[in-house]
Amino acid sequence: MKTHPELTLQIRNLKLSGMLEHLDARLLEAQNNDLSHAEFLSMVLTDESEERTARKVSRLMHSAGLGAEKTIETFDFTFNPSINTKLIRALATCRFIERSEGVF
């Protein structure tokens, strides 16, 4: 199902790229499942919200200089031998929260 050109233009003008990306599939889904207007609107707004959240996380990760592969498992503890590897790995489990212990 192709959207109406006017609808596509309006969505682009409003900068709702997440909604636009999934609109054809959502229109077809709404038609096939006999969804109400409110259900359809909720779905496309959820698509837009999720897309914005994903872009925000990506933007923040990029500006923080963190790569996707930066995890405690891949962290190189050898660059500074004074780091207590066992303590850092224990803190990473967050068990101190369950025990209501302070980290400092």
N, C-alpha and C positions, 0 to 999 in steps of 0.2 A: 504494500500500500504506500503510495507516495503522498506526502503532505501537500497541502495547498501552498502555492508560492507566497501568498499574502501572509499566511501563518508562519512560514519559515522566515520571512523578512522581519516580521514582528518579534519573533524570538531572538533573531540575530541582533536587532536594534536594542533589545533589552539585555543583550549579552548573557543569555541563558544557554551557554554551550552544552552543558550537561543534559539539559532538557532536549535540546536539538539533536544531540547524538543518539538518543534513545527514542525519539518521538515516533518514528515509523513503527518500531516494534511495539511500543505502548499502545498506539492507535489500533493496531491489529489485535493485540491482546484484549483491549477493551471491547472491541467488536466481537471477537470470538467467545469471550466469557461474559458478555452482556453486563459489563461493569457500569455502575452509576457514574454520573459526572464527578461526584465527590471522590469516588474510588480512583478514577482515572487521574484527576487532578492531584490527589495524594501521591500516586505513583510517579508522575512526572516531576513533582516537587521534590520527592525523595531522591530521584535520579540527580537532579540539580544539586541538592544539598550534599550528596555523597561525592559528586564530582568536585565541588568546591572544597570539601574537606580533604580529598586526595591531593588536589593542587596545593592547598595550604601546607599540608604535611611535606610534600615534595619541596616546596619553596623554602620552608623552614629547615629541612634537612640540608638542602643545598647551601643556604646561607650559614648554617652552623658548621659546614665543612665535614659533615659526617657522611661516610659512604655506607652503602647498604651492608657491607661486609664487616662493619665494626661491631664486634660482639665480644663478650668476655672470653669466649672460647678461642677467638682468634687474636686476642690481645697479646702483645709481645712483652712479657715480664722481664726478659733478659736485658733489656736496655738499661734497667736500673735495679741492680741486685739488692738494694735496700728495701724494695717493696716487698711486703709480706704477702706473698701469693696466696697462701692458705687463708689468711684473714680476708683478703679481697674476694676470693671465691665464696667464702662463707657468708659475707655480707651480700653478695649477689643473689643468694637464695632468699633473702628477705625474711628469714625465720625470726629475726630479732623483732619484727613487727608482731608476729603471733605471740611472742613471749613478753611483749610490751617493754622491751629493753631499748635504751638509748644507744645510738651509734657512737656518740662522742664520749 
